[in-house]
């Protein structure tokens, strides 16, 4: 229903699904996304918090952090994503979404050091054959990942130039090498 812009119908259907599967965070996550599409941010946050309280994973953390960012609750978004990253690392789950969502949060706030750190960690989390260091990586990076990769390159270059301008040549070299990857 959401793909057809029938968000109210989607909410109704996902609420029914939540009754049938009270142990799943997926219906609540999708309810939150439908509310966000409708611009009903308070209800989106509430539904996303329900999903996140049921299971801390890449899905619920990304949705809740997006809802928090929409309401300019950046510390809330950051803490949710850090919790998801902790869970992901603890259980050795390979999901890049919370890493990249946190990286973008830092990028939007101008914190390029933290952006670079979490963007690089996100590329290490990617499941499958395609990693940022692969020769064929460019051919298998979807648009969202391509945006992260381009921002990572630009931030690394800017950090490198800044370090070099301040005489910190070893740090500059590390940033330039990171940009080449």
KOLVOKE-173753 format. One record per atom (N, C-alpha, C): residue number from 1; residue in three letters; chain; atom name; x, y, z. Coordinates in steps of 0.2 Angstrom, whole numbers, plus 5000, padded with zeros to 4 digits. Each point is the difference from the previous one (the first is absolute). Layout:
REM residues N
{NUM,"Ala","A","CA",{X,Y,Z}}
...
This chain:
REM residues 181
{1,"Unk","A","N",{5004,4994,5000}}
{1,"Unk","A","CA",{4996,5006,5000}}
{1,"Unk","A","C",{5004,5006,5000}}
{2,"Unk","A","N",{5006,5000,5004}}
{2,"Unk","A","CA",{5004,5006,5000}}
{2,"Unk","A","C",{5003,5002,4993}}
{3,"Unk","A","N",{5002,4995,4996}}
{3,"Unk","A","CA",{5002,5001,4994}}
{3,"Unk","A","C",{4995,5004,4995}}
{4,"Unk","A","N",{4994,4999,5002}}
{4,"Unk","A","CA",{4995,5003,4996}}
{4,"Unk","A","C",{4997,5006,5003}}
{5,"Unk","A","N",{5004,5003,5005}}
{5,"Unk","A","CA",{4998,5006,5004}}
{5,"Unk","A","C",{4994,4999,5004}}
{6,"Unk","A","N",{4998,4994,5002}}
{6,"Unk","A","CA",{4994,4999,5004}}
{6,"Unk","A","C",{5003,4998,5007}}
{7,"Unk","A","N",{5003,5005,5003}}
{7,"Unk","A","CA",{5003,4999,5006}}
{7,"Unk","A","C",{4995,4999,5006}}
{8,"Unk","A","N",{4994,5003,5000}}
{8,"Unk","A","CA",{4995,4998,5005}}
{8,"Unk","A","C",{4998,4993,5000}}
{9,"Unk","A","N",{4999,4997,4994}}
{9,"Unk","A","CA",{4999,4993,4999}}
{9,"Unk","A","C",{5005,4996,5002}}
{10,"Unk","A","N",{5006,5002,4999}}
{10,"Unk","A","CA",{5006,4996,5002}}
{10,"Unk","A","C",{5001,5000,5008}}
{11,"Unk","A","N",{4998,5006,5003}}
{11,"Unk","A","CA",{5000,5000,5007}}
{11,"Unk","A","C",{4995,4995,5003}}
{12,"Unk","A","N",{4994,5000,4997}}
{12,"Unk","A","CA",{4995,4996,5002}}
{12,"Unk","A","C",{5002,4992,5000}}
{13,"Unk","A","N",{5003,4999,4994}}
{13,"Unk","A","CA",{5002,4993,4999}}
{13,"Unk","A","C",{5006,4998,5004}}
{14,"Unk","A","N",{5005,5004,5001}}
{14,"Unk","A","CA",{5005,4999,5005}}
{14,"Unk","A","C",{4998,4999,5007}}
{15,"Unk","A","N",{4995,5004,5002}}
{15,"Unk","A","CA",{4998,4999,5007}}
{15,"Unk","A","C",{4996,4993,5001}}
{16,"Unk","A","N",{4997,4998,4995}}
{16,"Unk","A","CA",{4997,4993,5000}}
{16,"Unk","A","C",{5006,4995,5000}}
{17,"Unk","A","N",{5005,5001,4997}}
{17,"Unk","A","CA",{5005,4996,5000}}
{17,"Unk","A","C",{5004,5000,5007}}
{18,"Unk","A","N",{5000,5005,5003}}
{18,"Unk","A","CA",{5003,5001,5007}}
{18,"Unk","A","C",{4996,4996,5005}}
{19,"Unk","A","N",{4994,4999,4999}}
{19,"Unk","A","CA",{4995,4996,5004}}
{19,"Unk","A","C",{5002,4992,4999}}
{20,"Unk","A","N",{5001,4999,4993}}
{20,"Unk","A","CA",{5001,4993,4998}}
{20,"Unk","A","C",{5007,4998,5002}}
{21,"Unk","A","N",{5005,5004,5000}}
{21,"Unk","A","CA",{5007,4999,5002}}
{21,"Unk","A","C",{5002,5005,5005}}
{22,"Unk","A","N",{4998,4999,5006}}
{22,"Unk","A","CA",{5001,5005,5006}}
{22,"Unk","A","C",{5008,5000,5002}}
{23,"Unk","A","N",{5003,4995,4997}}
{23,"Unk","A","CA",{5007,4999,5002}}
{23,"Unk","A","C",{5005,5003,4995}}
{24,"Unk","A","N",{4997,5003,4994}}
{24,"Unk","A","CA",{5004,5002,4995}}
{24,"Unk","A","C",{5000,5008,5000}}
{25,"Unk","A","N",{5006,5003,4999}}
{25,"Unk","A","CA",{5001,5007,5000}}
{25,"Unk","A","C",{4999,5003,4993}}
{26,"Unk","A","N",{4999,4995,4995}}
{26,"Unk","A","CA",{4999,5002,4993}}
{26,"Unk","A","C",{4994,5004,4999}}
{27,"Unk","A","N",{4994,4998,5002}}
{27,"Unk","A","CA",{4994,5004,4999}}
{27,"Unk","A","C",{5001,5007,5003}}
{28,"Unk","A","N",{5002,5001,5006}}
{28,"Unk","A","CA",{5001,5006,5003}}
{28,"Unk","A","C",{5005,5005,4996}}
{29,"Unk","A","N",{5005,4997,4997}}
{29,"Unk","A","CA",{5005,5003,4996}}
{29,"Unk","A","C",{4996,5003,4994}}
{30,"Unk","A","N",{4996,4996,4997}}
{30,"Unk","A","CA",{4997,5002,4994}}
{30,"Unk","A","C",{4994,5005,5001}}
{31,"Unk","A","N",{4997,5000,5006}}
{31,"Unk","A","CA",{4995,5005,5002}}
{31,"Unk","A","C",{5004,5006,5001}}
{32,"Unk","A","N",{5006,5000,5003}}
{32,"Unk","A","CA",{5004,5006,5001}}
{32,"Unk","A","C",{5001,5004,4993}}
{33,"Unk","A","N",{5003,4996,4996}}
{33,"Unk","A","CA",{5001,5002,4993}}
{33,"Unk","A","C",{4994,5003,4996}}
{34,"Unk","A","N",{4994,4997,5001}}
{34,"Unk","A","CA",{4994,5003,4997}}
{34,"Unk","A","C",{4998,5006,5003}}
{35,"Unk","A","N",{5001,5001,5007}}
{35,"Unk","A","CA",{4998,5006,5003}}
{35,"Unk","A","C",{5005,5006,4998}}
{36,"Unk","A","N",{5007,4998,4999}}
{36,"Unk","A","CA",{5005,5005,4998}}
{36,"Unk","A","C",{4998,5002,4993}}
{37,"Unk","A","N",{4998,4996,4996}}
{37,"Unk","A","CA",{4998,5002,4993}}
{37,"Unk","A","C",{4994,5004,5000}}
{38,"Unk","A","N",{4995,5000,5005}}
{38,"Unk","A","CA",{4995,5004,5001}}
{38,"Unk","A","C",{5001,5007,5003}}
{39,"Unk","A","N",{5007,5000,5003}}
{39,"Unk","A","CA",{5002,5006,5004}}
{39,"Unk","A","C",{4997,5000,5007}}
{40,"Unk","A","N",{4998,4995,5002}}
{40,"Unk","A","CA",{4997,4999,5007}}
{40,"Unk","A","C",{5006,4998,5005}}
{41,"Unk","A","N",{5005,5004,5001}}
{41,"Unk","A","CA",{5006,4999,5003}}
{41,"Unk","A","C",{4999,4997,5007}}
{42,"Unk","A","N",{4996,5003,5004}}
{42,"Unk","A","CA",{4999,4997,5007}}
{42,"Unk","A","C",{4998,4993,5000}}
{43,"Unk","A","N",{4995,4998,4996}}
{43,"Unk","A","CA",{4998,4993,4999}}
{43,"Unk","A","C",{5005,4996,4998}}
{44,"Unk","A","N",{5004,5003,4995}}
{44,"Unk","A","CA",{5006,4996,4997}}
{44,"Unk","A","C",{5005,4998,5006}}
{45,"Unk","A","N",{5002,5005,5004}}
{45,"Unk","A","CA",{5004,4999,5005}}
{45,"Unk","A","C",{4998,4994,5005}}
{46,"Unk","A","N",{4993,5001,5002}}
{46,"Unk","A","CA",{4997,4995,5004}}
{46,"Unk","A","C",{5000,4993,4998}}
{47,"Unk","A","N",{4999,4999,4993}}
{47,"Unk","A","CA",{5000,4994,4997}}
{47,"Unk","A","C",{5007,4997,5000}}
{48,"Unk","A","N",{5005,5004,4998}}
{48,"Unk","A","CA",{5007,4998,4999}}
{48,"Unk","A","C",{5002,4998,5007}}
{49,"Unk","A","N",{4999,5004,5005}}
{49,"Unk","A","CA",{5002,4998,5007}}
{49,"Unk","A","C",{4997,4993,5002}}
{50,"Unk","A","N",{4994,4999,4998}}
{50,"Unk","A","CA",{4997,4993,5001}}
{50,"Unk","A","C",{5004,4995,4997}}
{51,"Unk","A","N",{5002,5001,4993}}
{51,"Unk","A","CA",{5004,4995,4997}}
{51,"Unk","A","C",{5007,4999,5003}}
{52,"Unk","A","N",{5003,5006,5002}}
{52,"Unk","A","CA",{5007,5000,5002}}
{52,"Unk","A","C",{5000,4996,5007}}
{53,"Unk","A","N",{4994,5001,5004}}
{53,"Unk","A","CA",{5000,4997,5007}}
{53,"Unk","A","C",{4999,4993,4999}}
{54,"Unk","A","N",{4997,4997,4995}}
{54,"Unk","A","CA",{4999,4993,4999}}
{54,"Unk","A","C",{5007,4997,4998}}
{55,"Unk","A","N",{5004,5003,4995}}
{55,"Unk","A","CA",{5006,4997,4998}}
{55,"Unk","A","C",{5004,5006,4997}}
{56,"Unk","A","N",{5006,5000,5003}}
{56,"Unk","A","CA",{5005,5005,4998}}
{56,"Unk","A","C",{5004,4997,4994}}
{57,"Unk","A","N",{4998,5002,4994}}
{57,"Unk","A","CA",{5004,4998,4994}}
{57,"Unk","A","C",{5000,5005,4995}}
{58,"Unk","A","N",{5003,4999,4994}}
{58,"Unk","A","CA",{5002,5005,4995}}
{58,"Unk","A","C",{4993,5003,4998}}
{59,"Unk","A","N",{4995,4996,4999}}
{59,"Unk","A","CA",{4994,5002,4998}}
{59,"Unk","A","C",{4996,5006,5004}}
{60,"Unk","A","N",{4999,4997,5007}}
{60,"Unk","A","CA",{4997,5005,5004}}
{60,"Unk","A","C",{5004,5006,5002}}
{61,"Unk","A","N",{5007,4999,5000}}
{61,"Unk","A","CA",{5004,5006,5002}}
{61,"Unk","A","C",{5000,5005,4995}}
{62,"Unk","A","N",{5001,4998,4994}}
{62,"Unk","A","CA",{5000,5005,4994}}
{62,"Unk","A","C",{4993,5003,5000}}
{63,"Unk","A","N",{4995,4997,5001}}
{63,"Unk","A","CA",{4993,5003,4999}}
{63,"Unk","A","C",{4999,5005,5006}}
{64,"Unk","A","N",{5002,4998,5006}}
{64,"Unk","A","CA",{4999,5005,5006}}
{64,"Unk","A","C",{5005,5005,4999}}
{65,"Unk","A","N",{5006,4999,4998}}
{65,"Unk","A","CA",{5005,5006,4999}}
{65,"Unk","A","C",{4998,5005,4995}}
{66,"Unk","A","N",{4997,4997,4995}}
{66,"Unk","A","CA",{4997,5005,4995}}
{66,"Unk","A","C",{4994,5004,5003}}
{67,"Unk","A","N",{4996,4997,5004}}
{67,"Unk","A","CA",{4994,5003,5003}}
{67,"Unk","A","C",{5003,5006,5005}}
{68,"Unk","A","N",{5005,4998,5003}}
{68,"Unk","A","CA",{5003,5005,5005}}
{68,"Unk","A","C",{5003,5006,4996}}
{69,"Unk","A","N",{5004,4998,4995}}
{69,"Unk","A","CA",{5003,5005,4996}}
{69,"Unk","A","C",{4995,5005,4997}}
{70,"Unk","A","N",{4994,4997,4998}}
{70,"Unk","A","CA",{4995,5004,4997}}
{70,"Unk","A","C",{4997,5006,5005}}
{71,"Unk","A","N",{5001,4998,5007}}
{71,"Unk","A","CA",{4997,5004,5005}}
{71,"Unk","A","C",{5006,5004,5003}}
{72,"Unk","A","N",{5006,4999,4997}}
{72,"Unk","A","CA",{5006,5004,5002}}
{72,"Unk","A","C",{5003,4997,5007}}
{73,"Unk","A","N",{4998,4994,5001}}
{73,"Unk","A","CA",{5003,4997,5007}}
{73,"Unk","A","C",{5006,4996,4998}}
{74,"Unk","A","N",{5005,5004,4999}}
{74,"Unk","A","CA",{5006,4996,4997}}
{74,"Unk","A","C",{5004,4996,5005}}
{75,"Unk","A","N",{5000,5002,5007}}
{75,"Unk","A","CA",{5003,4996,5005}}
{75,"Unk","A","C",{4996,4993,5000}}
{76,"Unk","A","N",{4993,5000,5000}}
{76,"Unk","A","CA",{4996,4994,5000}}
{76,"Unk","A","C",{5002,4996,4994}}
{77,"Unk","A","N",{5001,5003,4994}}
{77,"Unk","A","CA",{5002,4996,4994}}
{77,"Unk","A","C",{5006,4997,5001}}
{78,"Unk","A","N",{5005,5003,5003}}
{78,"Unk","A","CA",{5007,4998,5001}}
{78,"Unk","A","C",{5000,4994,5005}}
{79,"Unk","A","N",{4996,5001,5005}}
{79,"Unk","A","CA",{5000,4994,5005}}
{79,"Unk","A","C",{4997,4994,4998}}
{80,"Unk","A","N",{4995,5001,4996}}
{80,"Unk","A","CA",{4996,4994,4997}}
{80,"Unk","A","C",{5005,4996,4995}}
{81,"Unk","A","N",{5004,5004,4996}}
{81,"Unk","A","CA",{5004,4997,4995}}
{81,"Unk","A","C",{5006,4997,5003}}
{82,"Unk","A","N",{5003,5003,5006}}
{82,"Unk","A","CA",{5005,4997,5003}}
{82,"Unk","A","C",{4998,4993,5004}}
{83,"Unk","A","N",{4994,5000,5002}}
{83,"Unk","A","CA",{4997,4994,5003}}
{83,"Unk","A","C",{5000,4994,4995}}
{84,"Unk","A","N",{4998,5002,4994}}
{84,"Unk","A","CA",{4999,4995,4995}}
{84,"Unk","A","C",{5007,4998,4997}}
{85,"Unk","A","N",{5005,5004,5000}}
{85,"Unk","A","CA",{5006,4998,4998}}
{85,"Unk","A","C",{5003,4996,5005}}
{86,"Unk","A","N",{4999,5001,5007}}
{86,"Unk","A","CA",{5002,4996,5005}}
{86,"Unk","A","C",{4997,4993,5000}}
{87,"Unk","A","N",{4994,4999,4998}}
{87,"Unk","A","CA",{4997,4994,4999}}
{87,"Unk","A","C",{5002,4996,4994}}
{88,"Unk","A","N",{5001,5004,4995}}
{88,"Unk","A","CA",{5003,4997,4994}}
{88,"Unk","A","C",{5007,4997,5001}}
{89,"Unk","A","N",{5004,5003,5003}}
{89,"Unk","A","CA",{5007,4998,5001}}
{89,"Unk","A","C",{5000,4994,5005}}
{90,"Unk","A","N",{4996,5001,5005}}
{90,"Unk","A","CA",{4999,4995,5006}}
{90,"Unk","A","C",{4998,4993,4997}}
{91,"Unk","A","N",{4995,5000,4995}}
{91,"Unk","A","CA",{4997,4994,4997}}
{91,"Unk","A","C",{5003,4998,4993}}
{92,"Unk","A","N",{5005,5004,4999}}
{92,"Unk","A","CA",{5004,4999,4993}}
{92,"Unk","A","C",{4995,5000,4994}}
{93,"Unk","A","N",{4995,5005,5000}}
{93,"Unk","A","CA",{4995,5001,4995}}
{93,"Unk","A","C",{5004,5005,4995}}
{94,"Unk","A","N",{4999,4998,4994}}
{94,"Unk","A","CA",{5004,5005,4995}}
{94,"Unk","A","C",{4994,5004,4996}}
{95,"Unk","A","N",{4998,5005,5004}}
{95,"Unk","A","CA",{4996,5005,4997}}
{95,"Unk","A","C",{5003,5007,5000}}
{96,"Unk","A","N",{5001,5003,4994}}
{96,"Unk","A","CA",{5003,5006,5000}}
{96,"Unk","A","C",{4996,5006,5001}}
{97,"Unk","A","N",{4993,4999,5000}}
{97,"Unk","A","CA",{4995,5006,5001}}
{97,"Unk","A","C",{5001,5004,5006}}
{98,"Unk","A","N",{5001,4998,5006}}
{98,"Unk","A","CA",{5001,5004,5006}}
{98,"Unk","A","C",{5007,5004,5000}}
{99,"Unk","A","N",{5005,4997,4997}}
{99,"Unk","A","CA",{5006,5003,4999}}
{99,"Unk","A","C",{5000,5006,4995}}
{100,"Unk","A","N",{4996,4999,4995}}
{100,"Unk","A","CA",{5000,5005,4995}}
{100,"Unk","A","C",{4995,5006,5002}}
{101,"Unk","A","N",{4995,4998,5003}}
{101,"Unk","A","CA",{4995,5005,5003}}
{101,"Unk","A","C",{5003,5004,5005}}
{102,"Unk","A","N",{5004,4997,5004}}
{102,"Unk","A","CA",{5004,5004,5005}}
{102,"Unk","A","C",{5005,5004,4996}}
{103,"Unk","A","N",{5004,4998,4996}}
{103,"Unk","A","CA",{5005,5003,4996}}
{103,"Unk","A","C",{4996,5007,4997}}
{104,"Unk","A","N",{4995,4999,4997}}
{104,"Unk","A","CA",{4996,5005,4996}}
{104,"Unk","A","C",{4998,5005,5005}}
{105,"Unk","A","N",{4998,4998,5006}}
{105,"Unk","A","CA",{4998,5005,5006}}
{105,"Unk","A","C",{5006,5004,5001}}
{106,"Unk","A","N",{5006,4997,5001}}
{106,"Unk","A","CA",{5006,5004,5002}}
{106,"Unk","A","C",{5002,5005,4994}}
{107,"Unk","A","N",{4999,4997,4994}}
{107,"Unk","A","CA",{5002,5004,4994}}
{107,"Unk","A","C",{4995,5006,5000}}
{108,"Unk","A","N",{4994,5000,5001}}
{108,"Unk","A","CA",{4995,5005,5000}}
{108,"Unk","A","C",{5002,5005,5005}}
{109,"Unk","A","N",{5003,4998,5005}}
{109,"Unk","A","CA",{5002,5005,5006}}
{109,"Unk","A","C",{5007,5002,4999}}
{110,"Unk","A","N",{5003,4998,4995}}
{110,"Unk","A","CA",{5007,5003,4998}}
{110,"Unk","A","C",{5006,4996,5004}}
{111,"Unk","A","N",{4998,4995,5003}}
{111,"Unk","A","CA",{5005,4996,5004}}
{111,"Unk","A","C",{5003,4995,4995}}
{112,"Unk","A","N",{5005,5002,4996}}
{112,"Unk","A","CA",{5003,4995,4995}}
{112,"Unk","A","C",{5004,4995,5003}}
{113,"Unk","A","N",{5003,5001,5005}}
{113,"Unk","A","CA",{5004,4994,5003}}
{113,"Unk","A","C",{4995,4994,5002}}
{114,"Unk","A","N",{4995,5002,5004}}
{114,"Unk","A","CA",{4995,4994,5001}}
{114,"Unk","A","C",{4997,4998,4994}}
{115,"Unk","A","N",{4998,5004,4995}}
{115,"Unk","A","CA",{4997,4998,4994}}
{115,"Unk","A","C",{5005,4994,4997}}
{116,"Unk","A","N",{5006,5002,4999}}
{116,"Unk","A","CA",{5005,4996,4997}}
{116,"Unk","A","C",{5000,4993,5004}}
{117,"Unk","A","N",{5001,5000,5006}}
{117,"Unk","A","CA",{5000,4994,5004}}
{117,"Unk","A","C",{4994,4996,4999}}
{118,"Unk","A","N",{4994,5002,5001}}
{118,"Unk","A","CA",{4995,4996,4999}}
{118,"Unk","A","C",{4998,4998,4993}}
{119,"Unk","A","N",{5002,5004,4995}}
{119,"Unk","A","CA",{4999,4998,4993}}
{119,"Unk","A","C",{5004,4994,4998}}
{120,"Unk","A","N",{5007,5001,5003}}
{120,"Unk","A","CA",{5004,4994,4998}}
{120,"Unk","A","C",{4998,4994,5004}}
{121,"Unk","A","N",{4998,5001,5006}}
{121,"Unk","A","CA",{4997,4994,5003}}
{121,"Unk","A","C",{4994,4997,4997}}
{122,"Unk","A","N",{4996,5004,4997}}
{122,"Unk","A","CA",{4994,4998,4996}}
{122,"Unk","A","C",{5002,4995,4994}}
{123,"Unk","A","N",{5005,5003,4997}}
{123,"Unk","A","CA",{5003,4996,4994}}
{123,"Unk","A","C",{5002,4993,5002}}
{124,"Unk","A","N",{5003,5000,5006}}
{124,"Unk","A","CA",{5003,4993,5003}}
{124,"Unk","A","C",{4994,4995,5001}}
{125,"Unk","A","N",{4994,5003,5002}}
{125,"Unk","A","CA",{4995,4996,5002}}
{125,"Unk","A","C",{4996,4997,4994}}
{126,"Unk","A","N",{5001,5003,4994}}
{126,"Unk","A","CA",{4996,4997,4994}}
{126,"Unk","A","C",{5000,4993,4999}}
{127,"Unk","A","N",{4995,4997,5000}}
{127,"Unk","A","CA",{5000,4993,4999}}
{127,"Unk","A","C",{5001,4998,4992}}
{128,"Unk","A","N",{5002,4995,4999}}
{128,"Unk","A","CA",{5001,4998,4993}}
{128,"Unk","A","C",{5007,5001,4997}}
{129,"Unk","A","N",{5000,5000,4994}}
{129,"Unk","A","CA",{5007,5000,4996}}
{129,"Unk","A","C",{5003,5007,4999}}
{130,"Unk","A","N",{4996,5005,5001}}
{130,"Unk","A","CA",{5002,5006,4997}}
{130,"Unk","A","C",{5002,5005,5006}}
{131,"Unk","A","N",{5006,5001,5001}}
{131,"Unk","A","CA",{5002,5005,5005}}
{131,"Unk","A","C",{5004,5006,4997}}
{132,"Unk","A","N",{5000,5005,5004}}
{132,"Unk","A","CA",{5003,5006,4997}}
{132,"Unk","A","C",{5007,4999,4997}}
{133,"Unk","A","N",{5004,4996,5003}}
{133,"Unk","A","CA",{5007,4999,4997}}
{133,"Unk","A","C",{5000,4995,4994}}
{134,"Unk","A","N",{4995,4997,4998}}
{134,"Unk","A","CA",{5000,4996,4994}}
{134,"Unk","A","C",{5001,5004,4994}}
{135,"Unk","A","N",{5003,4997,4995}}
{135,"Unk","A","CA",{5001,5003,4994}}
{135,"Unk","A","C",{4993,5001,4996}}
{136,"Unk","A","N",{4996,4995,5001}}
{136,"Unk","A","CA",{4993,5001,4997}}
{136,"Unk","A","C",{4995,5004,5004}}
{137,"Unk","A","N",{5002,5003,5006}}
{137,"Unk","A","CA",{4996,5003,5004}}
{137,"Unk","A","C",{4995,5005,4997}}
{138,"Unk","A","N",{5003,5004,4996}}
{138,"Unk","A","CA",{4996,5006,4997}}
{138,"Unk","A","C",{4994,4997,4996}}
{139,"Unk","A","N",{5001,4994,4997}}
{139,"Unk","A","CA",{4995,4997,4996}}
{139,"Unk","A","C",{4994,4997,5004}}
{140,"Unk","A","N",{5001,4999,5006}}
{140,"Unk","A","CA",{4995,4997,5004}}
{140,"Unk","A","C",{4998,5004,5006}}
{141,"Unk","A","N",{5001,5007,5000}}
{141,"Unk","A","CA",{4998,5004,5005}}
{141,"Unk","A","C",{4994,5004,4998}}
{142,"Unk","A","N",{4994,4998,5003}}
{142,"Unk","A","CA",{4994,5004,4999}}
{142,"Unk","A","C",{5001,5007,5001}}
{143,"Unk","A","N",{4995,5004,4998}}
{143,"Unk","A","CA",{5000,5007,5000}}
{143,"Unk","A","C",{5001,5003,5007}}
{144,"Unk","A","N",{4997,4997,5006}}
{144,"Unk","A","CA",{5001,5003,5006}}
{144,"Unk","A","C",{5007,4999,5003}}
{145,"Unk","A","N",{5002,4994,4998}}
{145,"Unk","A","CA",{5007,4998,5002}}
{145,"Unk","A","C",{5005,5005,4996}}
{146,"Unk","A","N",{4999,5001,4994}}
{146,"Unk","A","CA",{5004,5004,4996}}
{146,"Unk","A","C",{5000,5007,5003}}
{147,"Unk","A","N",{4995,5003,5003}}
{147,"Unk","A","CA",{4999,5006,5003}}
{147,"Unk","A","C",{5005,5000,5006}}
{148,"Unk","A","N",{5000,4995,5004}}
{148,"Unk","A","CA",{5004,4999,5006}}
{148,"Unk","A","C",{5007,5000,4998}}
{149,"Unk","A","N",{5002,4996,4994}}
{149,"Unk","A","CA",{5007,5000,4998}}
{149,"Unk","A","C",{5002,5006,4998}}
{150,"Unk","A","N",{4996,5004,4996}}
{150,"Unk","A","CA",{5002,5007,4998}}
{150,"Unk","A","C",{5001,5005,5005}}
{151,"Unk","A","N",{4996,4999,5005}}
{151,"Unk","A","CA",{5001,5005,5006}}
{151,"Unk","A","C",{5006,4998,5004}}
{152,"Unk","A","N",{5001,4993,5001}}
{152,"Unk","A","CA",{5006,4998,5003}}
{152,"Unk","A","C",{5006,5002,4997}}
{153,"Unk","A","N",{5000,5000,4993}}
{153,"Unk","A","CA",{5006,5003,4996}}
{153,"Unk","A","C",{5001,5007,5002}}
{154,"Unk","A","N",{4995,5004,4999}}
{154,"Unk","A","CA",{5000,5007,5001}}
{154,"Unk","A","C",{5002,5002,5007}}
{155,"Unk","A","N",{4997,4997,5005}}
{155,"Unk","A","CA",{5002,5001,5007}}
{155,"Unk","A","C",{5007,4998,5001}}
{156,"Unk","A","N",{5003,4995,4998}}
{156,"Unk","A","CA",{5006,4998,5001}}
{156,"Unk","A","C",{5005,5005,4997}}
{157,"Unk","A","N",{4999,5002,4994}}
{157,"Unk","A","CA",{5004,5005,4996}}
{157,"Unk","A","C",{5000,5006,5004}}
{158,"Unk","A","N",{4994,5003,5002}}
{158,"Unk","A","CA",{5000,5006,5004}}
{158,"Unk","A","C",{5004,4999,5007}}
{159,"Unk","A","N",{4999,4995,5003}}
{159,"Unk","A","CA",{5004,4999,5006}}
{159,"Unk","A","C",{5007,4999,4999}}
{160,"Unk","A","N",{5002,4997,4994}}
{160,"Unk","A","CA",{5007,5000,4999}}
{160,"Unk","A","C",{5003,5007,4998}}
{161,"Unk","A","N",{4997,5004,4996}}
{161,"Unk","A","CA",{5002,5007,4999}}
{161,"Unk","A","C",{5001,5004,5006}}
{162,"Unk","A","N",{4995,4999,5005}}
{162,"Unk","A","CA",{5000,5004,5006}}
{162,"Unk","A","C",{5006,4998,5004}}
{163,"Unk","A","N",{5001,4993,5001}}
{163,"Unk","A","CA",{5006,4998,5004}}
{163,"Unk","A","C",{5006,5002,4997}}
{164,"Unk","A","N",{5001,5000,4993}}
{164,"Unk","A","CA",{5006,5002,4997}}
{164,"Unk","A","C",{5001,5008,5001}}
{165,"Unk","A","N",{4995,5004,5000}}
{165,"Unk","A","CA",{5000,5007,5001}}
{165,"Unk","A","C",{5002,5002,5007}}
{166,"Unk","A","N",{4999,4995,5004}}
{166,"Unk","A","CA",{5002,5001,5007}}
{166,"Unk","A","C",{5007,4996,5002}}
{167,"Unk","A","N",{5003,4998,4995}}
{167,"Unk","A","CA",{5007,4997,5001}}
{167,"Unk","A","C",{4999,4993,5002}}
{168,"Unk","A","N",{4995,4997,5001}}
{168,"Unk","A","CA",{4999,4993,5002}}
{168,"Unk","A","C",{5000,4995,4994}}
{169,"Unk","A","N",{5006,4999,4997}}
{169,"Unk","A","CA",{5001,4996,4994}}
{169,"Unk","A","C",{4998,4993,5000}}
{170,"Unk","A","N",{5002,4997,5006}}
{170,"Unk","A","CA",{4998,4993,5000}}
{170,"Unk","A","C",{4992,4999,5001}}
{171,"Unk","A","N",{4997,5004,5003}}
{171,"Unk","A","CA",{4993,5000,5000}}
{171,"Unk","A","C",{4997,5001,4994}}
{172,"Unk","A","N",{5003,5005,4996}}
{172,"Unk","A","CA",{4997,5002,4993}}
{172,"Unk","A","C",{5001,4994,4996}}
{173,"Unk","A","N",{5006,4996,5000}}
{173,"Unk","A","CA",{5001,4995,4996}}
{173,"Unk","A","C",{4995,4994,5001}}
{174,"Unk","A","N",{4998,4999,5007}}
{174,"Unk","A","CA",{4995,4995,5001}}
{174,"Unk","A","C",{4994,5001,4997}}
{175,"Unk","A","N",{4998,5007,5000}}
{175,"Unk","A","CA",{4993,5002,4997}}
{175,"Unk","A","C",{5000,4999,4993}}
{176,"Unk","A","N",{5006,5002,4997}}
{176,"Unk","A","CA",{5000,4999,4993}}
{176,"Unk","A","C",{5000,4993,4997}}
{177,"Unk","A","N",{5004,4996,5004}}
{177,"Unk","A","CA",{4999,4993,4999}}
{177,"Unk","A","C",{4993,4997,5001}}
{178,"Unk","A","N",{4997,5002,5005}}
{178,"Unk","A","CA",{4993,4998,5001}}
{178,"Unk","A","C",{4996,5002,4994}}
{179,"Unk","A","N",{5001,5006,4997}}
{179,"Unk","A","CA",{4996,5002,4994}}
{179,"Unk","A","C",{5001,4996,4994}}
{180,"Unk","A","N",{5006,4997,4999}}
{180,"Unk","A","CA",{5002,4996,4995}}
{180,"Unk","A","C",{4996,4993,5000}}
{181,"Unk","A","N",{4998,4998,5005}}
{181,"Unk","A","CA",{4997,4993,5001}}
{181,"Unk","A","C",{4993,5000,4997}}
